[in-house]
């Protein structure tokens, strides 16, 4: 008998028929002899409906009150799913974040979980009930309702699995696992059987929106085996787990891309200490998150500083940078929002050299100019012109041997 | 400075514009120098939408889980109203039933309030904030979400007013007060300035759906001055309060009617002890609520027993009665769902004789046959054929001097 935490996202509980389908899956898992805890999101579209009501009242909502409103989406889901399980002759009890003591900090709308007291959930399991838990929500020390931010139900599921020392945490979604890259861009993309937490983190933060980043961090910290599965099929899905030998034999596990960034270049910056600190301190002061930063070697005591920010922050960031440029007497500021970041990710890179070089060759071979480069232990990212994104992803996917076998066969 | 509890029903917060209107009213009350606590219902239609989701899953929902689902309606309302108050440069904090410790028993879907700890509400008021409280909901001793039944927000408001020793409890609705009778049936109906708790109780339980019965009982018990007002006008409304001299001078304060009952007659019942107990015990066993009961004097050791039940219970009740009839060897069972109960209510009856006789004369004068009669200290009810309902109400309204002065003048 295993203790299994399952999480179903908004599309999986998008309407009454789908909720009934989830109920059947939960019961089937229990009938296999397991204890089942199930975490659910709001029905697809519900959170947006609630946010729209809020936006009709004010464009700058108090986040405490906004959380009170949006937390209702998950509350409806747990009640309905518990009823659907009961209607299928199963036994179920629903729990709000507060009722299983999911205590968070008080950062409304993006709170972080501090502790969970799973006592009541264990009691329900002991009575052979399925525990149905509201994702995305908790309460702070004072009992105020908080929410964990978009995708927060993944985090709830992993945190519950960690607190209960579950044998597995299964994240059900509308895709049947983690792919080597986005199948809509690269038809030869292949589903991975296994991927390491670290690779998943890089892929998640690089724009493959399968799992919320924080949920992967938590799973890594507490070594929770994490499955990504489809609620619409019986495919075994992808296991996110600790690195093993088989993973290290593979050079590159996946290719990610991100078109939501823009580039800002500060030209002719005096190469003296403190300039970078001044610039990025000012950006941080405006809560602008900077992703890649590249500084070239200086020439004649001047250098160029280039970095990327989210497209939504571009206008705000440019204003900040222009002010700084004036005060440090830089030559000028250039911006470009027609860029994309393409990345290769793989723990195998640690033990193999030449991976980055191969990436540059592949891009060069397609006539794609590289504007910025950034590397970490297990990834290499290149910023290129946005229009080449799909071409770059497909070429890299083939070059690093990731294409599906049938796709390779068809091409040969 | 007074402490005022205001309650706004579903139609008063039916859409975003109306919520903004309620926000302005709350702020206006506060600007008059008062402390304001506001209790809100779910937006009109929301509770029904949620119940429909539940009914799509099962026709016999577990009431604990159903309460989890429907309690979200009020939660959305408090968040939105708090935001609307803030958007109007007011200060507001929302409270769920649980957050102001509205503790109820565990009778899901129609729980009764046991206690309220208003500490956090007082704290909010001290900071000059408007406290926005979810009506209709609470939690039981174990922290399960409960709801108080239809119209439960009225009860929440009165209970909060009692717990906080508020100076007044104002119930805002879509009518501007309590009328002498239903204006849609009797155009000469007049708004009452004042009515006693007891009269209001009789009117409420007799079918005038302005206030939930339990809220009036609570207000009477704790002597909370209760105002019924319209959220769409500035009319002073009706005050429900303790009886005073002026009320006693009036014979009849209002006329109520109820078309939702059906009559069951058990003919030729042996007039021996225990028969009534057996019959009504059996009905109670099936949770059928009996309203009026009339037993005639016996003749040749046989009597007739007649009583009324809610129309929805008629089929179930008839089955029970038929079984009992067989076992006690009664002559037969007759049912009739084409009836109406018309009642006159007034504390003045206590000190005046002849009120009932006058009612019978008025009905006789219109050629209306009386099928059953029931009286209490402050009301007389007659069961008549349903088709005469409106005629009876209008005739009684005129005969007891309740018609509006302008209506009287127009008629003369």
Interface residues (C-beta under 8 A of the other chain):
Chain A: X16 X19 X20 X50 X53 X54 X56 X57 X58 X61 X62 X64 X65 X66 X67 X68 X69 X71 X72 X75 X76 X78 X79 X80 X82 X83 X84 X86 X87 X92 X93 X94 X96 X98 X99 X143 X144 X145
Chain B: X16 X19 X20 X50 X53 X54 X56 X57 X58 X61 X62 X64 X65 X66 X67 X68 X69 X71 X72 X75 X76 X78 X79 X80 X82 X83 X84 X86 X87 X92 X93 X94 X96 X98 X99 X143 X144 X145
